[in-house]
Amino acid sequence: MRFLVRIALLFICFCTQLTAAAARDDEYLRGYVAAVVERELNVSADAVSVRRGVVAIHADLSAADEERLRKVLLEVEGIEEIVILPADTRLPGLVWFPKSSLFTPLFADPRWPHFSLSYQYYIDDDDLTHVAAPNFGELFPLLHYAPAYGGSWEVGIQAGVFAIFDLASDSFDLINADYRVALPVTYAWGSWAAMLRFFHQSSHLGDEYLLRGNNGNNRINVSYEGLHLLLSRDLPYGFRLYGGGGYLVHVDPKSLDRGSLQTGIEFAGTGIDLGFAIPVAGVDLQFEEEGNWRPNVSPRAGLQFGEPFGLGRNLQVLVEYFDGKSPNGQFYDRTIRYIGFGAHLHF
């Protein structure tokens, strides 16, 4: 356990140093591209944005101008892709119901709302061994606003259901279901993004589990509201670093401790194109006052398939591991370990 934490922290330190050493990060690339489009095409610098080496230009260009621009820019080191969008899709002010969110999902966070189905094998657990974990949810942006001073604001709603089923039981018993809803406010500028969420979560035991012997006596009414702040930085070469913390403003039961910290590192295989997918890997570390600040470690790695069937942002097939306090609300006081694999769809 300590070895995994040390490796994760060393990985984070390495990527932080990598940021300072890189000559061409997203901010540098945006300045370069903005100068080119202003000089060559008389397009405003405000029409240019760069995120993880992907350049987006909001301008009405002719086919010849678009081809000429791509030829010039794709020779620049650090630019992975160029997306040309109509000028009226730029965010000069307010845009209702935008298609994508300013804050990229944290794919190694076990409680980030999205659509997924995972198999988990619990290690040395007295109650569970073979577990199915379907999750349903997403972050839905409602409004984007681009102020004159730069960057973009986003207001949205985030909701999710996290469940676990006992595959070793005769009827695949529902064990626990957590319901979470949040109101996130995000501000993004360049390669940075910050999200503040006010959230509510309630947890419930499954009916079949309640009928198992004395297990019904273990039911706890777990419900709480809190604030959570995250800061994310896209680094060169496909890395991303994030961190933050939270505080519960209302808890049930009253004995629940309230503070938490979170950090993590991700890698999306920028520049490593396998033809059908790219490699991805990440580790999420969460420290909770309720668990005496013992780290909950969640590493994941696998392949990412972009825009599967035209339905979503990406599909990830990941190998998963977890060691720490159970994220399943009714069992928050238990320490668990599991290894598994799953399919994760992010819209």
C-alpha positions as CSV (number, residue, x, y, z in Angstrom):
1,M,0.0,0.0,0.0
2,R,2.7,2.5,1.0
3,F,4.7,1.4,-2.1
4,L,1.8,2.3,-4.4
5,V,1.4,5.7,-2.7
6,R,5.1,6.5,-3.1
7,I,5.1,5.5,-6.7
8,A,2.0,7.7,-7.4
9,L,3.6,10.7,-5.6
10,L,6.9,10.3,-7.5
11,F,4.9,10.1,-10.7
12,I,3.1,13.4,-9.9
13,C,6.4,15.1,-9.0
14,F,7.9,13.9,-12.3
15,C,5.0,15.3,-14.4
16,T,5.2,18.6,-12.5
17,Q,8.9,18.9,-13.5
18,L,8.0,17.9,-17.0
19,T,5.7,21.0,-17.2
20,A,8.5,23.4,-16.4
21,A,10.9,21.7,-18.9
22,A,8.5,21.6,-21.9
23,A,9.0,24.4,-24.4
24,R,5.7,24.1,-26.2
25,D,2.7,23.8,-23.9
26,D,-0.9,24.7,-24.8
27,E,-0.5,28.3,-23.8
28,Y,2.6,28.7,-26.1
29,L,0.8,26.9,-29.0
30,R,-2.3,29.1,-28.7
31,G,-0.1,32.3,-28.9
32,Y,1.7,30.9,-32.0
33,V,-1.5,29.8,-33.8
34,A,-3.3,33.0,-32.9
35,A,-0.5,35.0,-34.5
36,V,-0.6,32.8,-37.7
37,V,-4.4,33.1,-38.2
38,E,-4.3,36.9,-37.5
39,R,-1.5,37.4,-40.0
40,E,-2.6,35.0,-42.7
41,L,-6.4,35.0,-42.5
42,N,-7.3,38.2,-40.6
43,V,-9.0,36.0,-37.9
44,S,-9.2,37.3,-34.3
45,A,-7.0,35.6,-31.7
46,D,-10.1,35.1,-29.6
47,A,-11.3,32.5,-32.1
48,V,-8.4,30.2,-31.2
49,S,-8.2,27.7,-28.3
50,V,-5.8,24.9,-27.5
51,R,-6.3,21.9,-25.2
52,R,-4.0,19.0,-24.9
53,G,-2.4,19.8,-28.3
54,V,-5.8,19.9,-30.0
55,V,-6.3,23.3,-31.8
56,A,-9.8,24.6,-32.2
57,I,-10.4,27.6,-34.6
58,H,-13.8,29.2,-34.8
59,A,-13.9,30.8,-38.2
60,D,-15.7,30.6,-41.5
61,L,-12.9,29.6,-43.9
62,S,-12.9,28.6,-47.5
63,A,-11.7,25.1,-48.4
64,A,-8.4,26.5,-49.8
65,D,-7.7,28.6,-46.7
66,E,-8.5,25.6,-44.4
67,E,-6.1,23.4,-46.3
68,R,-3.4,26.0,-46.3
69,L,-3.8,26.6,-42.6
70,R,-3.7,22.8,-41.8
71,K,-0.5,22.4,-43.9
72,V,1.3,25.2,-42.0
73,L,0.1,24.3,-38.5
74,L,0.5,20.5,-38.5
75,E,4.2,20.9,-39.0
76,V,4.4,22.6,-35.6
77,E,5.7,20.4,-32.9
78,G,3.1,19.8,-30.2
79,I,0.0,20.2,-32.3
80,E,-1.8,16.9,-32.5
81,E,-5.0,17.8,-34.3
82,I,-6.7,20.9,-35.8
83,V,-10.5,21.3,-35.6
84,I,-12.2,24.0,-37.7
85,L,-15.6,25.1,-36.4
86,P,-18.1,27.7,-37.7
87,A,-17.6,31.2,-36.4
88,D,-21.0,31.3,-34.7
89,T,-20.0,28.4,-32.4
90,R,-17.4,30.5,-30.7
91,L,-18.2,31.7,-27.2
92,P,-18.2,35.5,-27.4
93,G,-20.9,35.6,-24.7
94,L,-23.6,33.2,-23.7
95,V,-24.2,29.7,-25.2
96,W,-27.0,27.5,-23.9
97,F,-26.6,23.7,-23.7
98,P,-23.1,23.4,-25.2
99,K,-22.1,20.0,-26.6
100,S,-19.1,19.4,-24.3
101,S,-17.9,20.3,-20.8
102,L,-15.0,22.5,-19.9
103,F,-13.8,20.0,-17.3
104,T,-12.6,16.6,-18.6
105,P,-13.8,13.6,-16.6
106,L,-11.5,12.1,-14.0
107,F,-11.4,8.5,-15.3
108,A,-9.5,7.0,-12.3
109,D,-11.9,8.5,-9.7
110,P,-14.3,5.7,-8.6
111,R,-17.1,8.2,-8.0
112,W,-17.0,10.3,-11.1
113,P,-20.5,10.1,-12.7
114,H,-20.5,8.4,-16.1
115,F,-21.9,5.3,-17.8
116,S,-19.9,2.1,-17.1
117,L,-20.0,-1.5,-16.2
118,S,-17.2,-3.2,-14.2
119,Y,-16.4,-6.6,-12.8
120,Q,-14.6,-6.4,-9.4
121,Y,-13.0,-9.3,-7.5
122,Y,-12.8,-8.5,-3.8
123,I,-9.6,-9.6,-2.1
124,D,-9.9,-11.2,1.3
125,D,-13.4,-9.8,2.0
126,D,-15.7,-11.7,4.4
127,D,-18.9,-10.6,2.6
128,L,-18.3,-10.2,-1.1
129,T,-16.1,-11.9,-3.8
130,H,-17.5,-11.5,-7.3
131,V,-19.1,-8.1,-7.8
132,A,-20.7,-6.3,-10.8
133,A,-20.6,-2.5,-10.6
134,P,-22.8,-0.6,-13.0
135,N,-22.7,3.2,-12.9
136,F,-25.1,5.6,-14.7
137,G,-24.6,9.4,-14.9
138,E,-22.9,12.3,-16.6
139,L,-22.0,16.0,-16.3
140,F,-24.4,18.0,-18.4
141,P,-23.3,21.6,-19.2
142,L,-26.2,24.0,-19.2
143,L,-24.4,27.3,-20.0
144,H,-21.1,28.6,-21.2
145,Y,-20.0,32.2,-20.8
146,A,-16.8,33.7,-22.3
147,P,-16.0,37.0,-20.5
148,A,-14.0,39.8,-22.1
149,Y,-11.0,39.2,-19.7
150,G,-10.5,35.7,-21.1
151,G,-11.3,32.1,-20.3
152,S,-14.7,30.5,-20.2
153,W,-17.3,29.8,-17.4
154,E,-19.6,26.9,-17.3
155,V,-22.7,26.1,-15.2
156,G,-24.1,22.5,-15.3
157,I,-25.6,19.7,-13.5
158,Q,-23.9,16.4,-12.6
159,A,-25.8,13.3,-11.5
160,G,-24.9,9.6,-11.0
161,V,-26.1,6.3,-9.6
162,F,-23.4,3.9,-8.3
163,A,-24.5,0.3,-7.6
164,I,-22.9,-3.0,-6.7
165,F,-24.4,-6.5,-7.2
166,D,-23.3,-9.8,-5.7
167,L,-22.6,-12.1,-8.6
168,A,-22.0,-15.1,-6.3
169,S,-25.6,-15.0,-5.0
170,D,-28.4,-17.0,-6.7
171,S,-30.3,-13.8,-7.9
172,F,-27.3,-11.4,-8.3
173,D,-28.5,-9.5,-5.2
174,L,-28.3,-5.7,-5.2
175,I,-26.0,-4.8,-2.3
176,N,-25.7,-1.0,-2.3
177,A,-26.8,1.9,-4.4
178,D,-25.5,5.5,-4.0
179,Y,-27.3,8.4,-5.6
180,R,-25.4,11.6,-6.2
181,V,-26.4,15.0,-7.7
182,A,-24.2,18.1,-7.9
183,L,-24.3,21.6,-9.2
184,P,-20.8,22.3,-10.7
185,V,-19.4,25.7,-11.7
186,T,-16.3,25.5,-13.9
187,Y,-13.8,28.1,-15.1
188,A,-11.3,27.2,-17.8
189,W,-8.4,29.2,-19.2
190,G,-5.7,27.8,-21.4
191,S,-4.5,24.4,-20.0
192,W,-6.1,25.1,-16.6
193,A,-9.6,24.3,-15.4
194,A,-11.2,24.7,-11.9
195,M,-14.5,23.2,-10.8
196,L,-16.5,24.0,-7.6
197,R,-19.3,21.6,-6.9
198,F,-22.1,21.6,-4.3
199,F,-23.3,18.0,-4.1
200,H,-25.8,15.7,-2.3
201,Q,-25.4,12.0,-1.8
202,S,-27.6,9.3,-0.3
203,S,-26.9,5.6,0.1
204,H,-29.3,2.6,0.3
205,L,-29.0,-1.1,0.9
206,G,-30.6,-3.5,-1.6
207,D,-33.7,-5.4,-0.6
208,E,-32.1,-8.8,-1.1
209,Y,-29.2,-7.9,1.0
210,L,-31.5,-6.8,3.8
211,L,-33.1,-10.2,3.8
212,R,-29.8,-12.0,4.5
213,G,-29.8,-13.1,8.1
214,N,-28.7,-10.3,10.4
215,N,-27.5,-8.0,7.7
216,G,-30.6,-5.9,8.0
217,N,-29.4,-4.7,11.4
218,N,-26.4,-3.1,9.7
219,R,-28.4,-0.5,7.7
220,I,-27.4,3.1,8.2
221,N,-29.1,6.2,7.0
222,V,-26.1,7.7,5.1
223,S,-26.8,11.1,3.6
224,Y,-24.7,14.2,3.3
225,E,-24.2,17.5,1.4
226,G,-20.9,19.2,0.8
227,L,-18.6,21.4,-1.3
228,H,-15.8,20.1,-3.4
229,L,-13.1,22.1,-5.3
230,L,-10.8,20.7,-8.0
231,L,-8.0,22.3,-10.0
232,S,-6.8,20.6,-13.2
233,R,-3.7,21.3,-15.4
234,D,-3.2,19.7,-18.8
235,L,0.5,19.0,-19.2
236,P,2.6,18.3,-22.2
237,Y,2.8,14.8,-23.9
238,G,-0.7,13.8,-22.8
239,F,-0.3,14.1,-19.1
240,R,-2.8,15.8,-16.7
241,L,-2.4,16.7,-13.0
242,Y,-5.3,17.5,-10.7
243,G,-5.9,18.2,-7.0
244,G,-8.3,19.7,-4.5
245,G,-10.4,18.9,-1.5
246,G,-13.9,19.0,0.0
247,Y,-15.9,19.6,3.2
248,L,-19.3,18.2,4.2
249,V,-21.6,20.9,5.4
250,H,-24.3,18.5,6.6
251,V,-23.9,14.8,7.5
252,D,-26.1,11.9,8.6
253,P,-25.1,10.1,10.8
254,K,-23.7,13.0,12.8
255,S,-20.6,11.1,13.7
256,L,-19.2,11.3,10.1
257,D,-16.0,13.3,9.8
258,R,-16.2,16.1,7.2
259,G,-12.8,16.8,5.5
260,S,-11.3,15.3,2.4
261,L,-8.4,15.8,-0.1
262,Q,-7.9,14.5,-3.6
263,T,-5.1,14.4,-6.1
264,G,-4.2,12.4,-9.2
265,I,-2.3,12.1,-12.4
266,E,-3.6,10.9,-15.8
267,F,-2.0,10.0,-19.2
268,A,-3.9,9.9,-22.5
269,G,-1.5,8.5,-25.1
270,T,-1.0,11.7,-27.1
271,G,1.2,10.8,-30.0
272,I,0.8,7.0,-29.4
273,D,-1.8,6.0,-32.0
274,L,-2.4,2.3,-32.3
275,G,-4.6,2.8,-35.3
276,F,-7.8,1.9,-33.4
277,A,-7.2,3.2,-29.9
278,I,-4.7,5.1,-27.7
279,P,-3.3,3.9,-24.3
280,V,-4.5,5.6,-21.1
281,A,-3.5,5.3,-17.5
282,G,-4.2,7.2,-14.3
283,V,-4.1,7.0,-10.5
284,D,-6.5,8.8,-8.2
285,L,-5.6,9.4,-4.5
286,Q,-8.2,10.4,-2.0
287,F,-7.6,11.2,1.7
288,E,-10.6,11.3,4.1
289,E,-10.8,12.5,7.6
290,E,-13.3,9.7,8.3
291,G,-10.5,7.2,7.3
292,N,-7.9,9.0,9.5
293,W,-6.4,10.4,6.2
294,R,-5.3,7.0,5.0
295,P,-5.1,7.2,1.2
296,N,-7.7,5.5,-1.0
297,V,-5.7,4.4,-4.0
298,S,-7.4,3.8,-7.4
299,P,-5.1,3.1,-10.4
300,R,-6.6,2.3,-13.8
301,A,-5.1,1.6,-17.2
302,G,-6.2,0.4,-20.6
303,L,-7.3,1.6,-24.1
304,Q,-9.4,4.5,-25.2
305,F,-11.5,4.4,-28.3
306,G,-12.6,7.8,-29.6
307,E,-16.2,8.6,-30.5
308,P,-17.5,5.0,-30.6
309,F,-20.4,4.6,-33.0
310,G,-20.7,8.4,-33.1
311,L,-22.4,8.2,-29.7
312,G,-20.0,9.8,-27.2
313,R,-16.7,11.4,-26.4
314,N,-14.8,8.2,-25.9
315,L,-15.0,4.6,-24.7
316,Q,-12.4,3.3,-22.3
317,V,-11.7,-0.4,-21.5
318,L,-9.7,-0.4,-18.3
319,V,-8.1,-2.7,-15.8
320,E,-9.0,-1.4,-12.3
321,Y,-7.6,-1.7,-8.7
322,F,-8.8,-0.2,-5.5
323,D,-7.3,-0.2,-1.9
324,G,-8.9,1.9,0.8
325,K,-12.1,2.8,2.6
326,S,-15.1,1.6,0.6
327,P,-16.7,4.2,-1.7
328,N,-20.0,2.3,-1.3
329,G,-22.0,4.5,1.1
330,Q,-23.6,1.9,3.4
331,F,-20.1,0.3,3.9
332,Y,-18.1,3.6,4.4
333,D,-16.5,2.2,7.6
334,R,-15.0,-0.9,5.8
335,T,-11.6,-1.2,4.2
336,I,-11.7,-3.1,0.9
337,R,-9.4,-4.2,-1.9
338,Y,-10.5,-5.3,-5.3
339,I,-9.1,-5.8,-8.8
340,G,-11.2,-5.9,-12.0
341,F,-11.9,-4.6,-15.4
342,G,-14.6,-2.5,-17.0
343,A,-16.0,-0.5,-19.9
344,H,-16.5,3.2,-19.4
345,L,-18.4,5.5,-21.7
346,H,-17.9,9.3,-21.5
347,F,-20.2,11.6,-23.4
